[in-house]
Amino acid sequence: MGATDQVRQVGVFSTVRRSVRMTAGQQRVWRSHWAELGRTQEELPAGTIDLAEWFGRDAPTVLEIGSGMGEATAQLAVAAPEVNHVAAEVYPAGLGQLILWVEKYDLDNVRLLQGDAVDFLRDHVAPGGLSGVRIYFPDPWPKKRHHKRRLVTPPVVKLVASRLQPGGTLHLATDWQDYAERMLEVCEAEPALLNSYDGWAPRPEWRPVTKFESRAQAEGRDVRDLLYTKVTLTGS
């Protein structure tokens, strides 16, 4: 069974849709920029999306799963103008705020997806189509009975690996120790991914400090990073 079928069976979602009201400013930029920058799940055409056409250029493309309020995404896009950045988030308020950052910094290398990133990867991204995937501070679902809802699972990691080009990277970060240990276990078991370090990766200076990380630091929780590289399997 392939990664696509496994994800369909498990029914894992990258996040859960909740009702969050947009501010007047977020509504303004949504009306003025969404048609150019964004797609909802329903607006995506059937089949593989042409990322070069969407961005208007052919460049390495990174998918961020769960971009939150978008400040870190915008900083990463400012720091790497040569990279195309796709931000996947279900909350309109978060995407509206990211559009405000895009407008402020006059960014042309950011595109937005309102919808589930797992569906996007499975149905709309070609194998080997991405140079990187970032999963920063996904919902930890801390109660044990809810662990099955966590994003980082073997089928999802296998799907991510299938969409990375050789040499592409999967970068994860979390402040929940048991989730970090599970992430490490899952990624170590995926044969198409190679850990770039012996266990945890040092915190990269280029990764912006998010509100989740600041809160974790204030509450005394350690943040752990993992960095994996896509390798070509023998016979593939």
ChimeraX attribute file (.defattr): number of C-alpha atoms within 10 A of each C-alpha:
attribute: neighborCount
match mode: 1-to-1
recipient: residues
	/A:1	5
	/A:2	10
	/A:3	18
	/A:4	18
	/A:5	13
	/A:6	16
	/A:7	21
	/A:8	15
	/A:9	10
	/A:10	13
	/A:11	14
	/A:12	20
	/A:13	19
	/A:14	23
	/A:15	21
	/A:16	12
	/A:17	13
	/A:18	9
	/A:19	9
	/A:20	11
	/A:21	12
	/A:22	17
	/A:23	11
	/A:24	10
	/A:25	12
	/A:26	19
	/A:27	18
	/A:28	15
	/A:29	18
	/A:30	23
	/A:31	10
	/A:32	11
	/A:33	15
	/A:34	18
	/A:35	9
	/A:36	12
	/A:37	19
	/A:38	22
	/A:39	18
	/A:40	16
	/A:41	15
	/A:42	9
	/A:43	10
	/A:44	15
	/A:45	12
	/A:46	9
	/A:47	12
	/A:48	16
	/A:49	16
	/A:50	15
	/A:51	21
	/A:52	13
	/A:53	9
	/A:54	15
	/A:55	19
	/A:56	11
	/A:57	11
	/A:58	14
	/A:59	17
	/A:60	17
	/A:61	23
	/A:62	22
	/A:63	23
	/A:64	22
	/A:65	24
	/A:66	27
	/A:67	27
	/A:68	26
	/A:69	21
	/A:70	23
	/A:71	21
	/A:72	19
	/A:73	24
	/A:74	25
	/A:75	16
	/A:76	17
	/A:77	21
	/A:78	18
	/A:79	11
	/A:80	12
	/A:81	14
	/A:82	13
	/A:83	18
	/A:84	25
	/A:85	26
	/A:86	24
	/A:87	25
	/A:88	27
	/A:89	27
	/A:90	25
	/A:91	22
	/A:92	24
	/A:93	21
	/A:94	22
	/A:95	28
	/A:96	26
	/A:97	22
	/A:98	27
	/A:99	32
	/A:100	22
	/A:101	19
	/A:102	25
	/A:103	13
	/A:104	10
	/A:105	13
	/A:106	11
	/A:107	15
	/A:108	16
	/A:109	22
	/A:110	24
	/A:111	24
	/A:112	23
	/A:113	26
	/A:114	21
	/A:115	23
	/A:116	21
	/A:117	23
	/A:118	23
	/A:119	18
	/A:120	18
	/A:121	21
	/A:122	22
	/A:123	16
	/A:124	19
	/A:125	20
	/A:126	18
	/A:127	16
	/A:128	17
	/A:129	22
	/A:130	25
	/A:131	22
	/A:132	25
	/A:133	23
	/A:134	18
	/A:135	19
	/A:136	22
	/A:137	22
	/A:138	22
	/A:139	17
	/A:140	19
	/A:141	15
	/A:142	12
	/A:143	8
	/A:144	7
	/A:145	8
	/A:146	10
	/A:147	13
	/A:148	14
	/A:149	18
	/A:150	17
	/A:151	22
	/A:152	25
	/A:153	20
	/A:154	19
	/A:155	23
	/A:156	25
	/A:157	22
	/A:158	23
	/A:159	21
	/A:160	25
	/A:161	29
	/A:162	24
	/A:163	22
	/A:164	27
	/A:165	20
	/A:166	19
	/A:167	16
	/A:168	23
	/A:169	25
	/A:170	25
	/A:171	17
	/A:172	21
	/A:173	23
	/A:174	25
	/A:175	22
	/A:176	19
	/A:177	14
	/A:178	12
	/A:179	21
	/A:180	21
	/A:181	14
	/A:182	13
	/A:183	22
	/A:184	19
	/A:185	14
	/A:186	17
	/A:187	23
	/A:188	16
	/A:189	14
	/A:190	15
	/A:191	13
	/A:192	20
	/A:193	27
	/A:194	18
	/A:195	18
	/A:196	13
	/A:197	11
	/A:198	7
	/A:199	15
	/A:200	16
	/A:201	17
	/A:202	11
	/A:203	13
	/A:204	9
	/A:205	7
	/A:206	9
	/A:207	13
	/A:208	14
	/A:209	11
	/A:210	17
	/A:211	14
	/A:212	16
	/A:213	19
	/A:214	13
	/A:215	12
	/A:216	16
	/A:217	13
	/A:218	9
	/A:219	9
	/A:220	10
	/A:221	15
	/A:222	12
	/A:223	18
	/A:224	20
	/A:225	20
	/A:226	23
	/A:227	23
	/A:228	23
	/A:229	21
	/A:230	25
	/A:231	17
	/A:232	13
	/A:233	10
	/A:234	5
	/A:235	4
	/A:236	4
